[in-house]
Amino acid sequence: MLVFVGIIMLVTATVSTNNEKIKNYFGYKVYEAFPKTARHMEVLRLMIIRPEYDFWSSAKFKKPVFVMVAPQSQREFMTYMEGYHIPHRLIIKDVSQSIDGGSGINYCKENVNNKEDKIIFDHYPRWNEVNKYMDLLARSYPELVSIEEVGRTHENRTLRMLRISTARHGRRHRKAILIDGGIHAREWVAPAMVLYVVNQIVEHRSSNGEMLEGVDWFALPVVNPDGYEFTHSYVGLGRQTRALSNFMLDNIPFIKMYLTFHSFGQSFLYPWGHTKELPDDWEELDELARKAAEAIIKTGGPKFEVGSSSNVLSFGAGGADDFAKGRANIKYAYTVEMPGGGPNGFDLPATSLCLQLHSLYQGLRVMVKALREE
Ligand SMILES: [Zn+2]
């Protein structure tokens, strides 16, 4: 079988020599390959040296690896995968169709492979890592990032809120956005999303400057740390949600948008969850979420549904966003259900994590832009 690989490589050798630095990604696809046997590894090692196959990391036995495939090599790529029965799946149909012309690919490749970012989105961070990252940011960007203790959990863990603001010390911008994750402990992708937003606006501020223009951010990555660390134990949420609610009430004049991340589903849900009725201004909430959903599709991301919790999910769904809108007067309050995946359905395989976070983030950018212009 390896002779067969050799022949294909000779035939395509001329293509490779003409292959200059990639300038745009028209027709490029991204696949995930999963080498399960020694033979699979051999084949991938032969492919990895070829410029038409852009491996994001070295191939490891029984570990998924991303490969970006140039248009002229797609048939050959499939011949390898199918000929050697290497498990694989298509992740991105056409990289150039991304709203950002493939910047997500560039970003995620860099993030996963280099050590410049203080957090790497190739795994779900544990509570300890979340805290370390928060501390590191507060220390490295003291003019921008501060940490506020907003409460304690049943097991006496501290609930720490990140405040990210370009306003001078002690002052606040008129508009603030509150994001949180990990209300439901099993939904590991949610805290990762909060950290991704933080990573973009703090560590990649130069390319995300508009996200901080006249807007303050409050980020609570893990609302329920007791449950996050011990996912299978029963944990009452009373103290944590009370701390979050109080924070909203204390900041009533400022917070204009609230996003609580959950999984799994693919939807932007707005109030109400407790009744089929809609808020008076539901059309504005609906329109803003639809803009985000559109932007996500344009990055090659999944299709998000938009609607009120009780109409999209079921009667009695929703919760924190109902409180945010009904009691804390936050106009744009959403539950964002993120795509599922993985063996239990609740989370994506960690390898797709960065790309998924990136595509949802493109949706948030659009929402923040609209909010700022309001
Ligand atoms: Zn949830």
Residues whose N, C-alpha, C, O or C-beta is under 5 A from the ligand:
A	BS01	ZN	H184 H262 S263
